[in-house]
Amino acid sequence: MHDFTIFDLGGVVAVGWILVKVLGPFARALAKRLEGGVPVATATDPEVHELREELEQLHERVDFLERTITSRPPPAELPRVRTPV
């Protein structure tokens, strides 16, 4: 039988440390996901600012289209469809 030496202990500690360092972030991410924690975007996040600018541009486009559609007078008469006789 093999005697347990200090080198064996060092190997076990090294493997354990590597497993904790590699699997630790995955375990924390999994725990947060299981808790139902939703990532919260902060107001200082540059992506939030970009999304707000894009949303404002979309609002302007929708407002323009609404004004354009409502400013046109309705046609006096609908065009007649000619059917072959």
Summary of the structure (lengths in Angstrom):
residues: 85
radius of gyration: 33.1
end to end distance: 104.0
largest distance: 104.6
contacts: 114
relative contact order: 0.04
helix: 66%
strand: 0%
